[in-house]
Amino acid sequence: MEARAQDASPWQKGTHSAVRLLAGSRSGPVLLGGVAVQLDPSWKTYWRTSGDSGVPPRFDFSKSDNVEAVTVLWPAPAKFDDGAGGFSLGYHDQVVLPLRIVPKVNDKPVTLRANISYAVCEKICIPVEASTELTFASVASTEDSVLFAALDTVPKPASVGDPNPLTIRDVKREGKSTVLVDVLSPDARTVNLFVEGPTPDWALPVPKLVEHGPPGIKRFSFELDGVPPGVNPEGAALKLTLVGGDRSYEFNINLY
């Protein structure tokens, strides 16, 4: 079904890509919206942390009307060979980033205006800028099913040792600069692990799967490289994102 005009903004075409805003139903104190990104075949764009190369998207919603706050939610990313011996993290084909929008006044109109800076890459990284706006007007939006499907791809909060089929069993240090993460996985599916520091100026590497880990365990390893100068990583709050098939979880840990 084609979206009604008030439920999606026009596509803003950029280099090998296009973006638009989606509006969910106008009900409740928190509105659900989305940023839809369409990519040409073989092109990709980046997650909130781009990995060993690339540029994460940036969003400016400050020119919106009757909007108190906007939170961008991030579907689980894929891992790509970046052509330089490392990996970048992001999306190919198409992705919808859900938005949680808090109005200043619930019973007044909400118009979301977004200035979006993102990058697309096939072999080289190309910056793209887009500006778009959308008013939330529908009692029952035609985009609700798309937005709820996108929400299902956002990693679920979890804790180390949770009894999920896919989970982190243990996180430990090895020596001064190596961190080991032991993962339980229900089968032989491909599992990826990503790590982020407490602030954007941390640039931790993409964890690598250890070839000969303990029986029944997928062990990942990463070095404490990319820590900001002068910062002691002891006790730092790290975010671990675990992705396997259609399951993904997000773990917040403190590094000891």
C-alpha positions as CSV (number, residue, x, y, z in Angstrom):
1,M,0.0,0.0,0.0
2,E,1.3,3.4,-0.8
3,A,1.7,5.6,2.2
4,R,-0.7,8.5,2.5
5,A,1.1,11.8,2.0
6,Q,0.8,12.7,5.7
7,D,2.4,9.5,6.8
8,A,5.7,9.8,4.9
9,S,7.7,12.7,3.6
10,P,8.9,12.7,0.0
11,W,12.1,10.9,-0.7
12,Q,15.1,13.2,-0.6
13,K,17.5,11.8,-3.1
14,G,21.2,11.8,-2.5
15,T,24.3,10.1,-3.8
16,H,23.4,6.4,-4.4
17,S,20.7,6.8,-1.7
18,A,17.5,8.4,-0.6
19,V,16.0,9.2,2.8
20,R,12.6,10.2,4.1
21,L,10.7,10.5,7.4
22,L,7.9,8.2,8.5
23,A,5.1,9.1,11.0
24,G,3.3,6.6,13.2
25,S,-0.2,6.9,14.6
26,R,-0.8,10.1,16.6
27,S,-1.7,8.5,19.9
28,G,-0.2,8.4,23.4
29,P,2.4,10.6,25.1
30,V,5.3,9.3,23.0
31,L,5.1,9.2,19.2
32,L,6.8,6.6,17.0
33,G,8.5,7.8,13.9
34,G,11.3,6.7,11.6
35,V,14.1,7.6,9.2
36,A,13.9,5.4,6.1
37,V,17.1,5.0,4.1
38,Q,17.1,3.4,0.6
39,L,20.5,2.4,-0.9
40,D,21.6,1.5,-4.4
41,P,22.7,-2.1,-4.9
42,S,26.2,-2.8,-3.4
43,W,26.2,0.5,-1.5
44,K,26.0,0.7,2.3
45,T,25.6,3.2,5.1
46,Y,26.8,3.2,8.7
47,W,25.6,2.3,12.2
48,R,25.9,4.7,15.2
49,T,29.5,3.3,15.5
50,S,31.0,2.8,12.1
51,G,33.7,0.2,13.0
52,D,37.2,0.4,11.7
53,S,36.3,2.9,9.0
54,G,33.3,5.0,7.8
55,V,31.2,7.9,9.3
56,P,28.2,7.4,11.6
57,P,25.0,9.3,10.7
58,R,24.2,12.5,12.6
59,F,20.7,13.9,13.1
60,D,19.6,17.5,14.0
61,F,15.9,17.8,15.0
62,S,16.3,21.2,16.7
63,K,14.2,23.0,14.1
64,S,11.1,20.8,14.9
65,D,7.8,22.3,16.1
66,N,6.4,21.1,19.5
67,V,9.1,18.5,20.0
68,E,10.8,18.1,23.4
69,A,13.1,15.2,22.6
70,V,13.9,12.7,19.9
71,T,15.7,9.4,20.5
72,V,17.1,7.4,17.5
73,L,16.9,3.7,17.9
74,W,19.3,1.5,15.9
75,P,18.5,-1.8,14.3
76,A,21.3,-4.4,14.6
77,P,24.0,-3.8,12.1
78,A,25.8,-6.1,9.7
79,K,29.6,-6.4,9.4
80,F,31.3,-5.5,6.1
81,D,34.9,-6.0,5.0
82,D,36.1,-2.4,4.6
83,G,38.8,-3.3,2.0
84,A,41.6,-2.1,4.2
85,G,42.0,-5.1,6.5
86,G,39.3,-4.1,8.9
87,F,35.5,-4.1,9.2
88,S,32.8,-1.4,9.0
89,L,29.4,-1.7,10.6
90,G,26.1,-0.7,9.0
91,Y,23.3,-1.5,6.6
92,H,22.8,-2.4,2.9
93,D,19.7,-2.2,0.6
94,Q,17.3,-0.4,3.0
95,V,16.8,0.3,6.7
96,V,14.3,2.1,8.9
97,L,15.7,3.8,12.1
98,P,12.8,4.1,14.6
99,L,12.4,7.4,16.4
100,R,10.8,7.9,19.8
101,I,9.5,11.5,19.9
102,V,8.3,13.3,23.0
103,P,6.1,16.3,22.3
104,K,6.3,19.5,24.4
105,V,2.5,19.6,24.5
106,N,0.6,16.4,23.8
107,D,-2.6,17.9,22.2
108,K,-0.9,20.3,19.8
109,P,0.5,19.6,16.3
110,V,3.9,18.0,16.0
111,T,6.1,18.7,13.0
112,L,9.4,16.9,12.8
113,R,12.2,18.6,10.9
114,A,15.4,16.7,10.3
115,N,18.8,17.7,9.0
116,I,20.6,14.4,8.3
117,S,24.3,14.0,7.7
118,Y,25.2,10.5,6.6
119,A,27.7,8.6,4.4
120,V,27.4,6.0,1.7
121,C,30.1,3.6,0.6
122,E,30.8,1.1,-2.1
123,K,34.6,1.3,-2.4
124,I,35.0,4.9,-1.1
125,C,33.0,6.8,1.5
126,I,30.9,9.7,0.2
127,P,29.2,12.2,2.5
128,V,25.5,13.1,2.0
129,E,23.3,15.8,3.4
130,A,19.5,15.8,3.5
131,S,16.8,18.0,5.0
132,T,13.2,16.9,5.4
133,E,10.1,17.5,7.5
134,L,6.8,15.7,8.4
135,T,3.8,16.5,10.5
136,F,2.2,13.8,12.6
137,A,-1.5,13.9,11.8
138,S,-2.9,10.4,11.4
139,V,-5.0,8.6,14.0
140,A,-4.1,5.4,12.3
141,S,-0.9,5.7,10.2
142,T,-0.3,3.5,7.1
143,E,3.4,3.3,8.3
144,D,2.6,1.6,11.6
145,S,3.4,-1.9,10.4
146,V,6.7,-0.7,8.9
147,L,7.7,1.1,12.1
148,F,6.8,-1.9,14.4
149,A,8.8,-4.2,12.1
150,A,11.8,-1.9,12.4
151,L,11.4,-1.9,16.2
152,D,11.7,-5.7,16.2
153,T,15.2,-5.4,14.6
154,V,16.5,-3.2,17.5
155,P,18.6,-5.2,19.9
156,K,16.8,-6.0,23.2
157,P,18.3,-5.1,26.6
158,A,20.0,-8.0,28.3
159,S,22.4,-8.8,31.2
160,V,25.4,-11.0,31.2
161,G,24.3,-14.6,32.1
162,D,20.7,-14.1,31.0
163,P,19.1,-17.5,30.0
164,N,18.4,-16.4,26.4
165,P,19.3,-18.9,23.6
166,L,21.9,-16.3,22.5
167,T,23.7,-14.6,25.4
168,I,27.0,-13.4,26.8
169,R,28.1,-15.8,29.6
170,D,31.2,-14.0,30.8
171,V,33.4,-11.0,30.2
172,K,36.9,-11.0,31.6
173,R,40.3,-9.4,31.2
174,E,43.4,-11.1,29.9
175,G,46.5,-9.2,30.7
176,K,46.5,-5.4,30.7
177,S,44.8,-4.6,27.4
178,T,42.8,-7.7,26.2
179,V,39.2,-8.3,26.9
180,L,37.6,-11.7,26.4
181,V,33.8,-12.2,25.9
182,D,32.3,-15.7,26.0
183,V,29.1,-16.2,24.1
184,L,26.6,-19.0,24.2
185,S,24.9,-19.6,20.8
186,P,22.2,-22.2,20.1
187,D,23.7,-23.4,16.9
188,A,26.4,-22.9,14.3
189,R,24.9,-19.7,13.0
190,T,27.2,-16.7,12.4
191,V,27.5,-14.5,15.5
192,N,28.9,-11.0,15.6
193,L,29.9,-8.9,18.6
194,F,30.4,-5.1,18.6
195,V,31.7,-2.9,21.4
196,E,31.3,0.8,22.2
197,G,32.9,3.0,24.8
198,P,31.0,5.3,27.2
199,T,31.5,8.4,24.9
200,P,31.8,8.9,21.1
201,D,35.6,9.7,21.3
202,W,36.3,6.0,22.2
203,A,37.2,4.1,19.1
204,L,37.4,0.4,20.3
205,P,38.2,-2.2,17.6
206,V,35.6,-4.7,16.3
207,P,36.0,-7.9,18.4
208,K,37.4,-10.9,16.7
209,L,36.3,-14.5,17.1
210,V,39.0,-16.6,18.7
211,E,39.6,-19.7,16.6
212,H,40.1,-22.2,19.3
213,G,37.8,-21.2,22.2
214,P,36.4,-23.3,25.0
215,P,34.1,-26.2,23.9
216,G,30.5,-25.0,23.3
217,I,31.6,-21.3,23.5
218,K,32.2,-18.6,20.9
219,R,35.0,-16.5,22.4
220,F,35.6,-13.0,21.2
221,S,38.6,-10.9,21.9
222,F,39.3,-7.2,21.6
223,E,42.2,-4.9,22.6
224,L,41.7,-1.7,24.6
225,D,42.9,0.4,21.7
226,G,41.3,3.7,20.8
227,V,40.8,4.8,24.4
228,P,40.9,8.6,24.5
229,P,44.3,10.0,25.7
230,G,44.6,10.3,29.4
231,V,41.5,8.2,30.1
232,N,41.8,5.2,32.5
233,P,39.6,2.4,31.1
234,E,39.2,0.8,34.6
235,G,35.5,0.7,35.5
236,A,34.5,2.2,32.2
237,A,30.9,1.6,31.1
238,L,31.0,-0.4,27.8
239,K,28.1,-1.4,25.5
240,L,28.2,-4.8,23.9
241,T,25.9,-5.6,21.0
242,L,25.5,-9.3,20.2
243,V,23.9,-10.3,16.8
244,G,23.1,-13.8,15.6
245,G,20.5,-14.5,12.9
246,D,17.3,-12.7,13.7
247,R,18.3,-12.3,17.4
248,S,20.2,-9.4,18.8
249,Y,20.8,-8.1,22.4
250,E,22.5,-5.2,24.0
251,F,24.6,-5.5,27.2
252,N,25.8,-2.7,29.4
253,I,28.9,-3.7,31.5
254,N,31.6,-2.1,33.6
255,L,35.2,-3.0,32.6
256,Y,37.1,-4.5,35.6
